[in-house]
Structure formats: structure tokens, C-alpha cells
Amino acid sequence: MARSQGRAWGQTARPCAFGQLTPPVARPLLATMPRVLVLLAHPVLERSRVNRRLLSAISDLESVTVHDLYEAYPTLSIDIAREQALLVEHDVIVFQHPFYWYSVPAILKEWQDLVLEHGWAYGAGGTKLRGKLTLNAISTGGPAQAYRKEGYNRFTVRELLAPWEQTANLCGLRYLAPYVVHAALKVTGESDIVTPRDGYRRLVTALRDDQIDLERAARAENLADEIDAVLAPREVA
Ligand SMILES: Cc1cc2nc3c(=O)[nH]c(=O)nc-3n(C[C@H](O)[C@H](O)[C@H](O)COP(=O)(O)O)c2cc1C
């Protein structure tokens, strides 16, 4: 494992940027088509009901790179340089995964701990991710009504993703609302997932083509519920 390249928290004299304000960074105008990187984290994709089908909705799209983390790193031995190069090459970073314990599967946490290095992703000189867009595309076992203040999970998915949102903020990424597909166990065949698949393809295509209302997408709770509004052409004054 490339752990030696990782930073041991608390064992360094380098200043830590946590707690310092990261000023919002305007997204630069892009001369070329934005490129989307989908970082897929599913430990048993062959048994997936939702993620496998969401993936098949976008995998043929041009300028979209799908990177299957469990396939690339079955022992979680993450190649930091390779991951950082992929991030630099893309303008939009989508983390696609099932919701595990109100968070991400283990490999994504490992990825986060190792790849987002001080001086590279954040802190002094850590500007490599600035201005890029990011979001989580998530499947949950629980139904939509469980992810409310009054529901049995007590928080919305977006609220539970606060550490991802703040990580993005710290690294100067623009964080968009998650695209959440609920009640995965109710998906028994293709016909149960037509709308979420279609919405995901439209979303990723619009991100690639810079055809998205970013302010609205940043404010939303679940992009899957607001896909038409977020992708609506902007009004011209
Ligand atoms: C280890 C583990 C933890 C899970 N934690 C949650 C959870 O916190 N919330 C939830 O709604 N579903 C949870 N689930 C259910 C998964 O989110 C669900 O099986 C998955 O989203 C289905 O996606 P797939 O069809 O692509 O496999 C968990 C499942 C596993 C195996």
C-alpha cells in the first residue's frame, strides 16, 4: 500500500489548514469540454440493483471517465499519484456509491485520507482541485421519508454528507447537492429504475456540457428530485 505517501495526522510540523477559511473560487471559463470523472465505490457491483444500472446509464458518454475503485484496488492499496493525476485531468468529480452507515464505503474513506494531501488539495500551495465541481451520487436502502428530521434516520442525506461538503469547501471545490436514489431493495428490475437512470444520464451529460444551473444545484436537497429545474435552460434577462 502506498501508505508511506500518506500524511500522519499530528506527526508533522507543517501547518494544518483546517480551521482556516478557504475563499470561494470562481470556476474558470473552460476552453475545452469539461470532463467528468466518476469514482465508483461498490464492493460487490455484480450484486448491485441500483449502482450497476446507474453506471450503465452513463458509461458510454463521451468525455466521461468511470474509475472503479474496488476493481482498481481490491486490497485498498491506493495509487496516490494515479488518483491525483486523474483528478487534475477532470473538471467534475462524481463520487458514486451506496450509502454505508450514513457515509461512504471504506475504500472512499481510504481514498480521501490518502489522495487529498496537504499542500496538494488544501493548505499552503494546495490548489490542485480549486474551481472543480463535485457531488455524490448515492443509493440508499432506506426510503426517502426516513431521511427527514421526523423520519427514523433523523437527518437528510445531504445533512449526513456534511463532512464531504466541508472537505470540498476546504479544497476549493464547488459542492453540488447529492443525486440520491432511495429504497434500493425495491428495485427488482430495469422498469423500477427508468426515471433515476434517465435523470442520472441527463445530469452527467449536463455537467459535462456545462449546461446546469449551478446555484440551484448547490442549494438543492436531492438532485434526483429537482432534475428538471436544475437542468432548465437559464432565463435570459
Ligand atoms: C455495510 C452496509 C451499510 C449500510 N448502511 C446503510 C445506511 O446507513 N443507510 C441506508 O439507507 N442503507 C444502508 N445500507 C444499504 C445500502 O445502502 C443499499 O444496499 C445499497 O444502497 C444498494 O445499492 P446497490 O443496489 O447498488 O447495491 C447499508 C448496506 C451495507 C451492506
The ligand as an SDF file (V2000), in Angstrom:
LIG
                    3D

 31 33  0  0  0  0  0  0  0  0999 V2000
  -22.4200   -2.1940    5.3380 C   0  0  0  0  0  0  0  0  0  0  0  0
  -23.7180   -1.5980    4.8960 C   0  0  0  0  0  0  0  0  0  0  0  0
  -24.1600   -0.4290    5.4630 C   0  0  0  0  0  0  0  0  0  0  0  0
  -25.3510    0.1650    5.0330 C   0  0  0  0  0  0  0  0  0  0  0  0
  -25.7430    1.3340    5.5960 N   0  0  0  0  0  0  0  0  0  0  0  0
  -26.8620    1.9440    5.1440 C   0  0  0  0  0  0  0  0  0  0  0  0
  -27.2500    3.2090    5.6670 C   0  0  0  0  0  0  0  0  0  0  0  0
  -26.5990    3.7910    6.5310 O   0  0  0  0  0  0  0  0  0  0  0  0
  -28.3800    3.7660    5.1770 N   0  0  0  0  0  0  0  0  0  0  0  0
  -29.1370    3.1660    4.2050 C   0  0  0  0  0  0  0  0  0  0  0  0
  -30.1470    3.7480    3.7960 O   0  0  0  0  0  0  0  0  0  0  0  0
  -28.7750    1.9770    3.6690 N   0  0  0  0  0  0  0  0  0  0  0  0
  -27.6580    1.3570    4.1250 C   0  0  0  0  0  0  0  0  0  0  0  0
  -27.2610    0.1820    3.5770 N   0  0  0  0  0  0  0  0  0  0  0  0
  -28.0000   -0.3570    2.4150 C   0  0  0  0  0  0  0  0  0  0  0  0
  -27.3020    0.0580    1.1230 C   0  0  0  0  0  0  0  0  0  0  0  0
  -27.1960    1.4630    1.0180 O   0  0  0  0  0  0  0  0  0  0  0  0
  -28.0160   -0.4850   -0.0800 C   0  0  0  0  0  0  0  0  0  0  0  0
  -27.9250   -1.8960   -0.0070 O   0  0  0  0  0  0  0  0  0  0  0  0
  -27.3980   -0.0090   -1.3620 C   0  0  0  0  0  0  0  0  0  0  0  0
  -27.5990    1.3710   -1.4970 O   0  0  0  0  0  0  0  0  0  0  0  0
  -27.9710   -0.7310   -2.5460 C   0  0  0  0  0  0  0  0  0  0  0  0
  -27.2980   -0.2900   -3.7020 O   0  0  0  0  0  0  0  0  0  0  0  0
  -26.9000   -1.3550   -4.8200 P   0  0  0  0  0  0  0  0  0  0  0  0
  -28.1870   -1.9370   -5.3200 O   0  0  0  0  0  0  0  0  0  0  0  0
  -26.1750   -0.6000   -5.8750 O   0  0  0  0  0  0  0  0  0  0  0  0
  -26.0490   -2.3920   -4.1440 O   0  0  0  0  0  0  0  0  0  0  0  0
  -26.1040   -0.4460    4.0080 C   0  0  0  0  0  0  0  0  0  0  0  0
  -25.6630   -1.6510    3.4460 C   0  0  0  0  0  0  0  0  0  0  0  0
  -24.4860   -2.2200    3.8820 C   0  0  0  0  0  0  0  0  0  0  0  0
  -24.0210   -3.5110    3.2560 C   0  0  0  0  0  0  0  0  0  0  0  0
  1  2  1  0
  2  3  1  0
  2 30  2  0
  3  4  2  0
  4  5  1  0
  4 28  1  0
  5  6  2  0
  6  7  1  0
  6 13  1  0
  7  8  2  0
  7  9  1  0
  9 10  1  0
 10 11  2  0
 10 12  1  0
 12 13  2  0
 13 14  1  0
 14 15  1  0
 14 28  1  0
 15 16  1  0
 16 17  1  0
 16 18  1  0
 18 19  1  0
 18 20  1  0
 20 21  1  0
 20 22  1  0
 22 23  1  0
 23 24  1  0
 24 25  2  0
 24 26  1  0
 24 27  1  0
 28 29  2  0
 29 30  1  0
 30 31  1  0
M  END
$$$$
